[in-house]
Amino acid sequence: MRSISKRHFVMVLALVALTLMSGCTNWRAKYEDLTVDHSNLEGRHLRAQDQQRKLSERVSQDQMTIEELRRQVDDMGRSPSDAAQFGPGFDVAIDDAAGTVTVTLPNTILFSSGKAKLKSTTISELGKIASVLKSQYADRRVDVVGHTDSDPIKKSGWADNWELSSQRALSVLRDLEKKGVSSSKLRACGCGPSRSVVPNSSATSKAQNRRVEIVVYMR
């Protein structure tokens, strides 16, 4: 009877051991399954993040495209009629390639010979230009550019034509500013005789080269 009991006991232990081993195997399998599921979820999360990033980039690009199209439509809407907006009597040139509208004022209506102080008769003319700049181009950059002929300075007291052209540009800029054109959009520069429109070969051609240009940048 004792030997039978021992055999029985051994068998019971064996069954318990097998049961425990089987249980460990099941838990290991479950752990491995969970690990696989976690990896799959992590991969999906990373793919979702990548798709969200690409979508955000696409939205940003689309917004930039929309803004560019709006700007182009705005520029197209303003183009040929820009010359007429300044009224008769002004020399207005439109450069589509550069995106500029340029109003050219001869020095004869702006300044006396060798001077940088505006003539009183010019004030009203600049008032018309300032009115257009404020109403139609308030958001645009505006350059005021002074030009002279090639004759050297002799009696006026200026150091050279560069200084004279710069001071004349500043005089026009300051008058436009007084008339309400935003100073943050204005810039003045002098080109002296370096950008003549015709050769300085005669009194007539020199008069053409002595000028102030008001350049509006459309883009």
Secondary structure, DSSP 8 states (H G I E B T S, - for coil): -HHHHHHHHHHHHHHHHHHHHHHHHHHHHHHHHHHHHHHHHHHHHHHHHHHHHHHHHHHHHHHHHHHHHHHHHHHHHHTTTHHHHT-TT-EEEEETTTTEEEEEEEHHHH--TT--S--GGGHHHHHHHHHHHHHH-TTSEEEEEEE--S----SS--SSHHHHHHHHHHHHHHHHHHTT--GGGEEEEE-TTTT-SS-S-SHHHHHHHSEEEEEEE--
